[in-house]
Amino acid sequence: MWLFNNPPRKQLKEKYGFDVTDAWLEHVQKSSVRFNSGGSGSYVGADALQKFGDKDHNYMRDGFHASASAE
């Protein structure tokens, strides 16, 4: 996890070929979910990742990167 004021720009570029722009960061920050109970959308995402995984795909451990929207 990282803060919006200190994103791992170099690592994202090297690993995924993705340039983190200030506009993208602003969009992601405004898109994040926080529930009144104090939880965030990351807990919902974690639950979904566990449900989508199977014996061959551990998305919680390994993550997932789609090169195209169709993926």
CHARMM internal coordinates of N, CA and C (Angstrom, degrees):
IC EDIT
DIST 1 N 1 CA 1.4495
DIST 1 CA 1 C 1.5202
ANGL 1 N 1 CA 1 C 108.39
DIST 1 C 2 N 1.3249
ANGL 1 CA 1 C 2 N 115.50
DIHE 1 N 1 CA 1 C 2 N 150.89
DIST 2 N 2 CA 1.4642
ANGL 1 C 2 N 2 CA 120.50
DIHE 1 CA 1 C 2 N 2 CA 179.93
DIST 2 CA 2 C 1.5209
ANGL 2 N 2 CA 2 C 109.45
DIHE 1 C 2 N 2 CA 2 C -146.22
DIST 2 C 3 N 1.3085
ANGL 2 CA 2 C 3 N 114.80
DIHE 2 N 2 CA 2 C 3 N 160.99
DIST 3 N 3 CA 1.4620
ANGL 2 C 3 N 3 CA 121.38
DIHE 2 CA 2 C 3 N 3 CA 179.35
DIST 3 CA 3 C 1.5192
ANGL 3 N 3 CA 3 C 110.44
DIHE 2 C 3 N 3 CA 3 C -88.89
DIST 3 C 4 N 1.3132
ANGL 3 CA 3 C 4 N 116.22
DIHE 3 N 3 CA 3 C 4 N 153.77
DIST 4 N 4 CA 1.4649
ANGL 3 C 4 N 4 CA 120.57
DIHE 3 CA 3 C 4 N 4 CA 179.90
DIST 4 CA 4 C 1.5284
ANGL 4 N 4 CA 4 C 112.40
DIHE 3 C 4 N 4 CA 4 C -65.16
DIST 4 C 5 N 1.3227
ANGL 4 CA 4 C 5 N 116.77
DIHE 4 N 4 CA 4 C 5 N -24.80
DIST 5 N 5 CA 1.4624
ANGL 4 C 5 N 5 CA 119.23
DIHE 4 CA 4 C 5 N 5 CA -179.35
DIST 5 CA 5 C 1.5331
ANGL 5 N 5 CA 5 C 112.66
DIHE 4 C 5 N 5 CA 5 C -86.94
DIST 5 C 6 N 1.3536
ANGL 5 CA 5 C 6 N 116.89
DIHE 5 N 5 CA 5 C 6 N -0.30
DIST 6 N 6 CA 1.4560
ANGL 5 C 6 N 6 CA 120.33
DIHE 5 CA 5 C 6 N 6 CA 179.18
DIST 6 CA 6 C 1.5298
ANGL 6 N 6 CA 6 C 110.60
DIHE 5 C 6 N 6 CA 6 C -150.21
DIST 6 C 7 N 1.3312
ANGL 6 CA 6 C 7 N 116.90
DIHE 6 N 6 CA 6 C 7 N 61.22
DIST 7 N 7 CA 1.4662
ANGL 6 C 7 N 7 CA 119.14
DIHE 6 CA 6 C 7 N 7 CA -177.86
DIST 7 CA 7 C 1.5292
ANGL 7 N 7 CA 7 C 111.17
DIHE 6 C 7 N 7 CA 7 C -72.53
DIST 7 C 8 N 1.3307
ANGL 7 CA 7 C 8 N 117.66
DIHE 7 N 7 CA 7 C 8 N 153.13
DIST 8 N 8 CA 1.4623
ANGL 7 C 8 N 8 CA 121.19
DIHE 7 CA 7 C 8 N 8 CA 179.34
DIST 8 CA 8 C 1.5353
ANGL 8 N 8 CA 8 C 111.08
DIHE 7 C 8 N 8 CA 8 C -81.06
DIST 8 C 9 N 1.3163
ANGL 8 CA 8 C 9 N 116.11
DIHE 8 N 8 CA 8 C 9 N 65.41
DIST 9 N 9 CA 1.4669
ANGL 8 C 9 N 9 CA 121.60
DIHE 8 CA 8 C 9 N 9 CA -174.50
DIST 9 CA 9 C 1.5331
ANGL 9 N 9 CA 9 C 112.88
DIHE 8 C 9 N 9 CA 9 C -55.04
DIST 9 C 10 N 1.3166
ANGL 9 CA 9 C 10 N 116.27
DIHE 9 N 9 CA 9 C 10 N -46.67
DIST 10 N 10 CA 1.4666
ANGL 9 C 10 N 10 CA 120.38
DIHE 9 CA 9 C 10 N 10 CA -177.19
DIST 10 CA 10 C 1.5295
ANGL 10 N 10 CA 10 C 111.14
DIHE 9 C 10 N 10 CA 10 C -63.37
DIST 10 C 11 N 1.3230
ANGL 10 CA 10 C 11 N 116.31
DIHE 10 N 10 CA 10 C 11 N -45.98
DIST 11 N 11 CA 1.4590
ANGL 10 C 11 N 11 CA 120.34
DIHE 10 CA 10 C 11 N 11 CA -179.18
DIST 11 CA 11 C 1.5255
ANGL 11 N 11 CA 11 C 111.83
DIHE 10 C 11 N 11 CA 11 C -63.78
DIST 11 C 12 N 1.3262
ANGL 11 CA 11 C 12 N 117.52
DIHE 11 N 11 CA 11 C 12 N -40.98
DIST 12 N 12 CA 1.4645
ANGL 11 C 12 N 12 CA 120.73
DIHE 11 CA 11 C 12 N 12 CA 178.72
DIST 12 CA 12 C 1.5299
ANGL 12 N 12 CA 12 C 111.23
DIHE 11 C 12 N 12 CA 12 C -64.89
DIST 12 C 13 N 1.3098
ANGL 12 CA 12 C 13 N 116.20
DIHE 12 N 12 CA 12 C 13 N -38.41
DIST 13 N 13 CA 1.4563
ANGL 12 C 13 N 13 CA 120.60
DIHE 12 CA 12 C 13 N 13 CA 177.88
DIST 13 CA 13 C 1.5254
ANGL 13 N 13 CA 13 C 110.71
DIHE 12 C 13 N 13 CA 13 C -66.76
DIST 13 C 14 N 1.3360
ANGL 13 CA 13 C 14 N 116.73
DIHE 13 N 13 CA 13 C 14 N -46.01
DIST 14 N 14 CA 1.4619
ANGL 13 C 14 N 14 CA 120.46
DIHE 13 CA 13 C 14 N 14 CA -177.76
DIST 14 CA 14 C 1.5235
ANGL 14 N 14 CA 14 C 112.72
DIHE 13 C 14 N 14 CA 14 C -67.74
DIST 14 C 15 N 1.3195
ANGL 14 CA 14 C 15 N 116.97
DIHE 14 N 14 CA 14 C 15 N -42.96
DIST 15 N 15 CA 1.4602
ANGL 14 C 15 N 15 CA 120.60
DIHE 14 CA 14 C 15 N 15 CA -174.45
DIST 15 CA 15 C 1.5261
ANGL 15 N 15 CA 15 C 113.41
DIHE 14 C 15 N 15 CA 15 C -81.54
DIST 15 C 16 N 1.3507
ANGL 15 CA 15 C 16 N 116.39
DIHE 15 N 15 CA 15 C 16 N -39.14
DIST 16 N 16 CA 1.4639
ANGL 15 C 16 N 16 CA 120.30
DIHE 15 CA 15 C 16 N 16 CA -173.05
DIST 16 CA 16 C 1.5258
ANGL 16 N 16 CA 16 C 114.07
DIHE 15 C 16 N 16 CA 16 C -117.48
DIST 16 C 17 N 1.3377
ANGL 16 CA 16 C 17 N 117.43
DIHE 16 N 16 CA 16 C 17 N -6.16
DIST 17 N 17 CA 1.4613
ANGL 16 C 17 N 17 CA 119.99
DIHE 16 CA 16 C 17 N 17 CA -177.20
DIST 17 CA 17 C 1.5193
ANGL 17 N 17 CA 17 C 112.00
DIHE 16 C 17 N 17 CA 17 C 69.03
DIST 17 C 18 N 1.3330
ANGL 17 CA 17 C 18 N 116.63
DIHE 17 N 17 CA 17 C 18 N 28.68
DIST 18 N 18 CA 1.4623
ANGL 17 C 18 N 18 CA 122.44
DIHE 17 CA 17 C 18 N 18 CA -175.11
DIST 18 CA 18 C 1.5148
ANGL 18 N 18 CA 18 C 110.64
DIHE 17 C 18 N 18 CA 18 C -110.26
DIST 18 C 19 N 1.3243
ANGL 18 CA 18 C 19 N 116.46
DIHE 18 N 18 CA 18 C 19 N 125.35
DIST 19 N 19 CA 1.4634
ANGL 18 C 19 N 19 CA 121.19
DIHE 18 CA 18 C 19 N 19 CA 176.16
DIST 19 CA 19 C 1.5232
ANGL 19 N 19 CA 19 C 109.35
DIHE 18 C 19 N 19 CA 19 C -91.59
DIST 19 C 20 N 1.2993
ANGL 19 CA 19 C 20 N 116.96
DIHE 19 N 19 CA 19 C 20 N 118.76
DIST 20 N 20 CA 1.4652
ANGL 19 C 20 N 20 CA 122.21
DIHE 19 CA 19 C 20 N 20 CA 177.98
DIST 20 CA 20 C 1.5233
ANGL 20 N 20 CA 20 C 108.05
DIHE 19 C 20 N 20 CA 20 C -82.07
DIST 20 C 21 N 1.3215
ANGL 20 CA 20 C 21 N 115.90
DIHE 20 N 20 CA 20 C 21 N 114.64
DIST 21 N 21 CA 1.4634
ANGL 20 C 21 N 21 CA 120.13
DIHE 20 CA 20 C 21 N 21 CA 178.55
DIST 21 CA 21 C 1.5299
ANGL 21 N 21 CA 21 C 109.02
DIHE 20 C 21 N 21 CA 21 C -100.44
DIST 21 C 22 N 1.3145
ANGL 21 CA 21 C 22 N 115.55
DIHE 21 N 21 CA 21 C 22 N 161.13
DIST 22 N 22 CA 1.4655
ANGL 21 C 22 N 22 CA 119.64
DIHE 21 CA 21 C 22 N 22 CA 177.01
DIST 22 CA 22 C 1.5280
ANGL 22 N 22 CA 22 C 110.66
DIHE 21 C 22 N 22 CA 22 C -62.91
DIST 22 C 23 N 1.3347
ANGL 22 CA 22 C 23 N 117.04
DIHE 22 N 22 CA 22 C 23 N -35.97
DIST 23 N 23 CA 1.4696
ANGL 22 C 23 N 23 CA 120.76
DIHE 22 CA 22 C 23 N 23 CA 178.51
DIST 23 CA 23 C 1.5266
ANGL 23 N 23 CA 23 C 110.69
DIHE 22 C 23 N 23 CA 23 C -64.45
DIST 23 C 24 N 1.3269
ANGL 23 CA 23 C 24 N 117.44
DIHE 23 N 23 CA 23 C 24 N -41.05
DIST 24 N 24 CA 1.4687
ANGL 23 C 24 N 24 CA 121.43
DIHE 23 CA 23 C 24 N 24 CA 178.25
DIST 24 CA 24 C 1.5245
ANGL 24 N 24 CA 24 C 110.11
DIHE 23 C 24 N 24 CA 24 C -63.99
DIST 24 C 25 N 1.3285
ANGL 24 CA 24 C 25 N 116.73
DIHE 24 N 24 CA 24 C 25 N -44.94
DIST 25 N 25 CA 1.4635
ANGL 24 C 25 N 25 CA 120.41
DIHE 24 CA 24 C 25 N 25 CA 178.76
DIST 25 CA 25 C 1.5278
ANGL 25 N 25 CA 25 C 111.60
DIHE 24 C 25 N 25 CA 25 C -59.22
DIST 25 C 26 N 1.3215
ANGL 25 CA 25 C 26 N 116.63
DIHE 25 N 25 CA 25 C 26 N -42.77
DIST 26 N 26 CA 1.4675
ANGL 25 C 26 N 26 CA 120.17
DIHE 25 CA 25 C 26 N 26 CA 179.14
DIST 26 CA 26 C 1.5276
ANGL 26 N 26 CA 26 C 110.32
DIHE 25 C 26 N 26 CA 26 C -63.21
DIST 26 C 27 N 1.3354
ANGL 26 CA 26 C 27 N 116.93
DIHE 26 N 26 CA 26 C 27 N -42.18
DIST 27 N 27 CA 1.4603
ANGL 26 C 27 N 27 CA 121.31
DIHE 26 CA 26 C 27 N 27 CA 179.00
DIST 27 CA 27 C 1.5263
ANGL 27 N 27 CA 27 C 111.10
DIHE 26 C 27 N 27 CA 27 C -61.79
DIST 27 C 28 N 1.3290
ANGL 27 CA 27 C 28 N 116.90
DIHE 27 N 27 CA 27 C 28 N -46.76
DIST 28 N 28 CA 1.4641
ANGL 27 C 28 N 28 CA 121.34
DIHE 27 CA 27 C 28 N 28 CA -179.61
DIST 28 CA 28 C 1.5285
ANGL 28 N 28 CA 28 C 110.61
DIHE 27 C 28 N 28 CA 28 C -63.78
DIST 28 C 29 N 1.3092
ANGL 28 CA 28 C 29 N 116.43
DIHE 28 N 28 CA 28 C 29 N -42.41
DIST 29 N 29 CA 1.4639
ANGL 28 C 29 N 29 CA 119.93
DIHE 28 CA 28 C 29 N 29 CA -179.62
DIST 29 CA 29 C 1.5256
ANGL 29 N 29 CA 29 C 110.56
DIHE 28 C 29 N 29 CA 29 C -62.20
DIST 29 C 30 N 1.3114
ANGL 29 CA 29 C 30 N 117.48
DIHE 29 N 29 CA 29 C 30 N -42.51
DIST 30 N 30 CA 1.4643
ANGL 29 C 30 N 30 CA 120.68
DIHE 29 CA 29 C 30 N 30 CA -179.47
DIST 30 CA 30 C 1.5244
ANGL 30 N 30 CA 30 C 112.28
DIHE 29 C 30 N 30 CA 30 C -74.46
DIST 30 C 31 N 1.3317
ANGL 30 CA 30 C 31 N 117.00
DIHE 30 N 30 CA 30 C 31 N -16.24
DIST 31 N 31 CA 1.4585
ANGL 30 C 31 N 31 CA 121.54
DIHE 30 CA 30 C 31 N 31 CA -179.56
DIST 31 CA 31 C 1.5197
ANGL 31 N 31 CA 31 C 113.45
DIHE 30 C 31 N 31 CA 31 C -92.28
DIST 31 C 32 N 1.3135
ANGL 31 CA 31 C 32 N 117.93
DIHE 31 N 31 CA 31 C 32 N -8.42
DIST 32 N 32 CA 1.4601
ANGL 31 C 32 N 32 CA 120.10
DIHE 31 CA 31 C 32 N 32 CA -177.10
DIST 32 CA 32 C 1.5207
ANGL 32 N 32 CA 32 C 110.72
DIHE 31 C 32 N 32 CA 32 C -72.13
DIST 32 C 33 N 1.3149
ANGL 32 CA 32 C 33 N 115.20
DIHE 32 N 32 CA 32 C 33 N 150.47
DIST 33 N 33 CA 1.4577
ANGL 32 C 33 N 33 CA 122.56
DIHE 32 CA 32 C 33 N 33 CA -175.60
DIST 33 CA 33 C 1.5205
ANGL 33 N 33 CA 33 C 109.83
DIHE 32 C 33 N 33 CA 33 C -109.63
DIST 33 C 34 N 1.3068
ANGL 33 CA 33 C 34 N 115.03
DIHE 33 N 33 CA 33 C 34 N 136.21
DIST 34 N 34 CA 1.4737
ANGL 33 C 34 N 34 CA 120.44
DIHE 33 CA 33 C 34 N 34 CA 173.81
DIST 34 CA 34 C 1.5235
ANGL 34 N 34 CA 34 C 107.25
DIHE 33 C 34 N 34 CA 34 C -135.58
DIST 34 C 35 N 1.3164
ANGL 34 CA 34 C 35 N 116.12
DIHE 34 N 34 CA 34 C 35 N 124.39
DIST 35 N 35 CA 1.4536
ANGL 34 C 35 N 35 CA 121.30
DIHE 34 CA 34 C 35 N 35 CA -178.70
DIST 35 CA 35 C 1.5229
ANGL 35 N 35 CA 35 C 110.55
DIHE 34 C 35 N 35 CA 35 C -87.78
DIST 35 C 36 N 1.3370
ANGL 35 CA 35 C 36 N 116.67
DIHE 35 N 35 CA 35 C 36 N 155.38
DIST 36 N 36 CA 1.4661
ANGL 35 C 36 N 36 CA 121.49
DIHE 35 CA 35 C 36 N 36 CA -179.10
DIST 36 CA 36 C 1.5234
ANGL 36 N 36 CA 36 C 112.65
DIHE 35 C 36 N 36 CA 36 C -59.46
DIST 36 C 37 N 1.3140
ANGL 36 CA 36 C 37 N 116.53
DIHE 36 N 36 CA 36 C 37 N -26.87
DIST 37 N 37 CA 1.4646
ANGL 36 C 37 N 37 CA 119.82
DIHE 36 CA 36 C 37 N 37 CA -179.41
DIST 37 CA 37 C 1.5211
ANGL 37 N 37 CA 37 C 111.95
DIHE 36 C 37 N 37 CA 37 C -74.49
DIST 37 C 38 N 1.3402
ANGL 37 CA 37 C 38 N 117.04
DIHE 37 N 37 CA 37 C 38 N -4.17
DIST 38 N 38 CA 1.4511
ANGL 37 C 38 N 38 CA 120.88
DIHE 37 CA 37 C 38 N 38 CA 178.07
DIST 38 CA 38 C 1.5123
ANGL 38 N 38 CA 38 C 113.67
DIHE 37 C 38 N 38 CA 38 C 102.46
DIST 38 C 39 N 1.3247
ANGL 38 CA 38 C 39 N 117.56
DIHE 38 N 38 CA 38 C 39 N -9.78
DIST 39 N 39 CA 1.4604
ANGL 38 C 39 N 39 CA 120.80
DIHE 38 CA 38 C 39 N 39 CA 179.20
DIST 39 CA 39 C 1.5177
ANGL 39 N 39 CA 39 C 111.54
DIHE 38 C 39 N 39 CA 39 C -82.43
DIST 39 C 40 N 1.3015
ANGL 39 CA 39 C 40 N 115.16
DIHE 39 N 39 CA 39 C 40 N 167.03
DIST 40 N 40 CA 1.4632
ANGL 39 C 40 N 40 CA 119.66
DIHE 39 CA 39 C 40 N 40 CA 178.38
DIST 40 CA 40 C 1.5107
ANGL 40 N 40 CA 40 C 109.90
DIHE 39 C 40 N 40 CA 40 C -120.54
DIST 40 C 41 N 1.3167
ANGL 40 CA 40 C 41 N 116.31
DIHE 40 N 40 CA 40 C 41 N 170.97
DIST 41 N 41 CA 1.4558
ANGL 40 C 41 N 41 CA 122.45
DIHE 40 CA 40 C 41 N 41 CA 178.10
DIST 41 CA 41 C 1.5149
ANGL 41 N 41 CA 41 C 112.61
DIHE 40 C 41 N 41 CA 41 C -62.89
DIST 41 C 42 N 1.3103
ANGL 41 CA 41 C 42 N 118.02
DIHE 41 N 41 CA 41 C 42 N -16.72
DIST 42 N 42 CA 1.4618
ANGL 41 C 42 N 42 CA 119.43
DIHE 41 CA 41 C 42 N 42 CA 179.84
DIST 42 CA 42 C 1.5209
ANGL 42 N 42 CA 42 C 110.99
DIHE 41 C 42 N 42 CA 42 C -63.95
DIST 42 C 43 N 1.3344
ANGL 42 CA 42 C 43 N 118.29
DIHE 42 N 42 CA 42 C 43 N -30.52
DIST 43 N 43 CA 1.4642
ANGL 42 C 43 N 43 CA 120.11
DIHE 42 CA 42 C 43 N 43 CA 177.40
DIST 43 CA 43 C 1.5177
ANGL 43 N 43 CA 43 C 110.78
DIHE 42 C 43 N 43 CA 43 C -69.05
DIST 43 C 44 N 1.3232
ANGL 43 CA 43 C 44 N 116.74
DIHE 43 N 43 CA 43 C 44 N -39.10
DIST 44 N 44 CA 1.4598
ANGL 43 C 44 N 44 CA 121.00
DIHE 43 CA 43 C 44 N 44 CA 176.21
DIST 44 CA 44 C 1.5226
ANGL 44 N 44 CA 44 C 109.03
DIHE 43 C 44 N 44 CA 44 C -64.25
DIST 44 C 45 N 1.3251
ANGL 44 CA 44 C 45 N 115.64
DIHE 44 N 44 CA 44 C 45 N -42.85
DIST 45 N 45 CA 1.4604
ANGL 44 C 45 N 45 CA 120.13
DIHE 44 CA 44 C 45 N 45 CA 178.93
DIST 45 CA 45 C 1.5134
ANGL 45 N 45 CA 45 C 111.71
DIHE 44 C 45 N 45 CA 45 C -63.22
DIST 45 C 46 N 1.3179
ANGL 45 CA 45 C 46 N 117.85
DIHE 45 N 45 CA 45 C 46 N -39.92
DIST 46 N 46 CA 1.4555
ANGL 45 C 46 N 46 CA 121.49
DIHE 45 CA 45 C 46 N 46 CA 179.68
DIST 46 CA 46 C 1.5236
ANGL 46 N 46 CA 46 C 110.36
DIHE 45 C 46 N 46 CA 46 C -63.27
DIST 46 C 47 N 1.3125
ANGL 46 CA 46 C 47 N 116.97
DIHE 46 N 46 CA 46 C 47 N -41.79
DIST 47 N 47 CA 1.4564
ANGL 46 C 47 N 47 CA 120.76
DIHE 46 CA 46 C 47 N 47 CA 178.38
DIST 47 CA 47 C 1.5293
ANGL 47 N 47 CA 47 C 110.69
DIHE 46 C 47 N 47 CA 47 C -62.47
DIST 47 C 48 N 1.3305
ANGL 47 CA 47 C 48 N 116.24
DIHE 47 N 47 CA 47 C 48 N -44.00
DIST 48 N 48 CA 1.4643
ANGL 47 C 48 N 48 CA 120.14
DIHE 47 CA 47 C 48 N 48 CA 179.43
DIST 48 CA 48 C 1.5243
ANGL 48 N 48 CA 48 C 110.89
DIHE 47 C 48 N 48 CA 48 C -64.25
DIST 48 C 49 N 1.3266
ANGL 48 CA 48 C 49 N 117.48
DIHE 48 N 48 CA 48 C 49 N -42.26
DIST 49 N 49 CA 1.4644
ANGL 48 C 49 N 49 CA 120.23
DIHE 48 CA 48 C 49 N 49 CA 179.24
DIST 49 CA 49 C 1.5233
ANGL 49 N 49 CA 49 C 111.42
DIHE 48 C 49 N 49 CA 49 C -60.34
DIST 49 C 50 N 1.3106
ANGL 49 CA 49 C 50 N 116.91
DIHE 49 N 49 CA 49 C 50 N -40.13
DIST 50 N 50 CA 1.4605
ANGL 49 C 50 N 50 CA 119.89
DIHE 49 CA 49 C 50 N 50 CA 178.24
DIST 50 CA 50 C 1.5219
ANGL 50 N 50 CA 50 C 111.02
DIHE 49 C 50 N 50 CA 50 C -65.15
DIST 50 C 51 N 1.3294
ANGL 50 CA 50 C 51 N 117.64
DIHE 50 N 50 CA 50 C 51 N -39.14
DIST 51 N 51 CA 1.4633
ANGL 50 C 51 N 51 CA 121.29
DIHE 50 CA 50 C 51 N 51 CA -179.13
DIST 51 CA 51 C 1.5242
ANGL 51 N 51 CA 51 C 112.02
DIHE 50 C 51 N 51 CA 51 C -71.75
DIST 51 C 52 N 1.3346
ANGL 51 CA 51 C 52 N 117.97
DIHE 51 N 51 CA 51 C 52 N -34.01
DIST 52 N 52 CA 1.4605
ANGL 51 C 52 N 52 CA 121.17
DIHE 51 CA 51 C 52 N 52 CA -179.36
DIST 52 CA 52 C 1.5236
ANGL 52 N 52 CA 52 C 112.42
DIHE 51 C 52 N 52 CA 52 C -77.12
DIST 52 C 53 N 1.3028
ANGL 52 CA 52 C 53 N 116.57
DIHE 52 N 52 CA 52 C 53 N -22.21
DIST 53 N 53 CA 1.4561
ANGL 52 C 53 N 53 CA 120.48
DIHE 52 CA 52 C 53 N 53 CA -178.53
DIST 53 CA 53 C 1.5169
ANGL 53 N 53 CA 53 C 111.91
DIHE 52 C 53 N 53 CA 53 C -71.92
DIST 53 C 54 N 1.3147
ANGL 53 CA 53 C 54 N 115.29
DIHE 53 N 53 CA 53 C 54 N 165.51
DIST 54 N 54 CA 1.4553
ANGL 53 C 54 N 54 CA 121.79
DIHE 53 CA 53 C 54 N 54 CA 175.10
DIST 54 CA 54 C 1.5288
ANGL 54 N 54 CA 54 C 107.86
DIHE 53 C 54 N 54 CA 54 C -146.94
DIST 54 C 55 N 1.3208
ANGL 54 CA 54 C 55 N 117.59
DIHE 54 N 54 CA 54 C 55 N -169.40
DIST 55 N 55 CA 1.4587
ANGL 54 C 55 N 55 CA 120.37
DIHE 54 CA 54 C 55 N 55 CA -175.69
DIST 55 CA 55 C 1.5252
ANGL 55 N 55 CA 55 C 112.80
DIHE 54 C 55 N 55 CA 55 C -63.37
DIST 55 C 56 N 1.3298
ANGL 55 CA 55 C 56 N 117.62
DIHE 55 N 55 CA 55 C 56 N -23.05
DIST 56 N 56 CA 1.4643
ANGL 55 C 56 N 56 CA 121.80
DIHE 55 CA 55 C 56 N 56 CA -179.60
DIST 56 CA 56 C 1.5193
ANGL 56 N 56 CA 56 C 114.05
DIHE 55 C 56 N 56 CA 56 C -99.49
DIST 56 C 57 N 1.3401
ANGL 56 CA 56 C 57 N 117.44
DIHE 56 N 56 CA 56 C 57 N -11.83
DIST 57 N 57 CA 1.4624
ANGL 56 C 57 N 57 CA 121.44
DIHE 56 CA 56 C 57 N 57 CA -175.88
DIST 57 CA 57 C 1.5189
ANGL 57 N 57 CA 57 C 110.53
DIHE 56 C 57 N 57 CA 57 C -134.23
DIST 57 C 58 N 1.3295
ANGL 57 CA 57 C 58 N 117.12
DIHE 57 N 57 CA 57 C 58 N 110.15
DIST 58 N 58 CA 1.4527
ANGL 57 C 58 N 58 CA 122.03
DIHE 57 CA 57 C 58 N 58 CA 177.23
DIST 58 CA 58 C 1.5349
ANGL 58 N 58 CA 58 C 107.03
DIHE 57 C 58 N 58 CA 58 C -108.54
DIST 58 C 59 N 1.3285
ANGL 58 CA 58 C 59 N 115.95
DIHE 58 N 58 CA 58 C 59 N 88.95
DIST 59 N 59 CA 1.4582
ANGL 58 C 59 N 59 CA 120.96
DIHE 58 CA 58 C 59 N 59 CA -175.84
DIST 59 CA 59 C 1.5290
ANGL 59 N 59 CA 59 C 112.62
DIHE 58 C 59 N 59 CA 59 C -69.69
DIST 59 C 60 N 1.3258
ANGL 59 CA 59 C 60 N 117.43
DIHE 59 N 59 CA 59 C 60 N -27.83
DIST 60 N 60 CA 1.4697
ANGL 59 C 60 N 60 CA 119.55
DIHE 59 CA 59 C 60 N 60 CA 176.89
DIST 60 CA 60 C 1.5208
ANGL 60 N 60 CA 60 C 110.15
DIHE 59 C 60 N 60 CA 60 C -65.77
DIST 60 C 61 N 1.3168
ANGL 60 CA 60 C 61 N 117.40
DIHE 60 N 60 CA 60 C 61 N -42.63
DIST 61 N 61 CA 1.4610
ANGL 60 C 61 N 61 CA 121.78
DIHE 60 CA 60 C 61 N 61 CA -177.97
DIST 61 CA 61 C 1.5258
ANGL 61 N 61 CA 61 C 111.93
DIHE 60 C 61 N 61 CA 61 C -80.51
DIST 61 C 62 N 1.3428
ANGL 61 CA 61 C 62 N 116.78
DIHE 61 N 61 CA 61 C 62 N -44.18
DIST 62 N 62 CA 1.4603
ANGL 61 C 62 N 62 CA 121.67
DIHE 61 CA 61 C 62 N 62 CA -170.17
DIST 62 CA 62 C 1.5205
ANGL 62 N 62 CA 62 C 114.62
DIHE 61 C 62 N 62 CA 62 C -98.87
DIST 62 C 63 N 1.3198
ANGL 62 CA 62 C 63 N 117.15
DIHE 62 N 62 CA 62 C 63 N -18.40
DIST 63 N 63 CA 1.4584
ANGL 62 C 63 N 63 CA 120.29
DIHE 62 CA 62 C 63 N 63 CA -176.73
DIST 63 CA 63 C 1.5194
ANGL 63 N 63 CA 63 C 111.44
DIHE 62 C 63 N 63 CA 63 C 73.91
DIST 63 C 64 N 1.3243
ANGL 63 CA 63 C 64 N 115.91
DIHE 63 N 63 CA 63 C 64 N -175.35
DIST 64 N 64 CA 1.4540
ANGL 63 C 64 N 64 CA 121.80
DIHE 63 CA 63 C 64 N 64 CA 178.84
DIST 64 CA 64 C 1.5139
ANGL 64 N 64 CA 64 C 108.18
DIHE 63 C 64 N 64 CA 64 C -153.49
DIST 64 C 65 N 1.3135
ANGL 64 CA 64 C 65 N 115.52
DIHE 64 N 64 CA 64 C 65 N 133.39
DIST 65 N 65 CA 1.4614
ANGL 64 C 65 N 65 CA 121.17
DIHE 64 CA 64 C 65 N 65 CA 177.62
DIST 65 CA 65 C 1.5115
ANGL 65 N 65 CA 65 C 108.38
DIHE 64 C 65 N 65 CA 65 C -129.15
DIST 65 C 66 N 1.3200
ANGL 65 CA 65 C 66 N 116.60
DIHE 65 N 65 CA 65 C 66 N 120.88
DIST 66 N 66 CA 1.4601
ANGL 65 C 66 N 66 CA 121.53
DIHE 65 CA 65 C 66 N 66 CA 178.27
DIST 66 CA 66 C 1.5188
ANGL 66 N 66 CA 66 C 108.99
DIHE 65 C 66 N 66 CA 66 C -99.29
DIST 66 C 67 N 1.3144
ANGL 66 CA 66 C 67 N 115.78
DIHE 66 N 66 CA 66 C 67 N 127.88
DIST 67 N 67 CA 1.4644
ANGL 66 C 67 N 67 CA 120.10
DIHE 66 CA 66 C 67 N 67 CA 177.70
DIST 67 CA 67 C 1.5175
ANGL 67 N 67 CA 67 C 112.01
DIHE 66 C 67 N 67 CA 67 C -76.94
DIST 67 C 68 N 1.3384
ANGL 67 CA 67 C 68 N 116.13
DIHE 67 N 67 CA 67 C 68 N -21.49
DIST 68 N 68 CA 1.4674
ANGL 67 C 68 N 68 CA 120.77
DIHE 67 CA 67 C 68 N 68 CA -179.33
DIST 68 CA 68 C 1.5303
ANGL 68 N 68 CA 68 C 109.16
DIHE 67 C 68 N 68 CA 68 C -142.84
DIST 68 C 69 N 1.2982
ANGL 68 CA 68 C 69 N 117.73
DIHE 68 N 68 CA 68 C 69 N 157.35
DIST 69 N 69 CA 1.4591
ANGL 68 C 69 N 69 CA 122.03
DIHE 68 CA 68 C 69 N 69 CA -178.37
DIST 69 CA 69 C 1.5299
ANGL 69 N 69 CA 69 C 112.28
DIHE 68 C 69 N 69 CA 69 C -58.76
DIST 69 C 70 N 1.3318
ANGL 69 CA 69 C 70 N 117.43
DIHE 69 N 69 CA 69 C 70 N -31.84
DIST 70 N 70 CA 1.4551
ANGL 69 C 70 N 70 CA 121.36
DIHE 69 CA 69 C 70 N 70 CA -178.76
DIST 70 CA 70 C 1.5324
ANGL 70 N 70 CA 70 C 112.30
DIHE 69 C 70 N 70 CA 70 C -64.80
DIST 70 C 71 N 1.3073
ANGL 70 CA 70 C 71 N 116.74
DIHE 70 N 70 CA 70 C 71 N -21.32
DIST 71 N 71 CA 1.4647
ANGL 70 C 71 N 71 CA 120.63
DIHE 70 CA 70 C 71 N 71 CA 179.89
DIST 71 CA 71 C 1.5112
ANGL 71 N 71 CA 71 C 111.13
DIHE 70 C 71 N 71 CA 71 C -80.05
END
COOR INIT
IC SEED 1 N 1 CA 1 C
IC BUILD
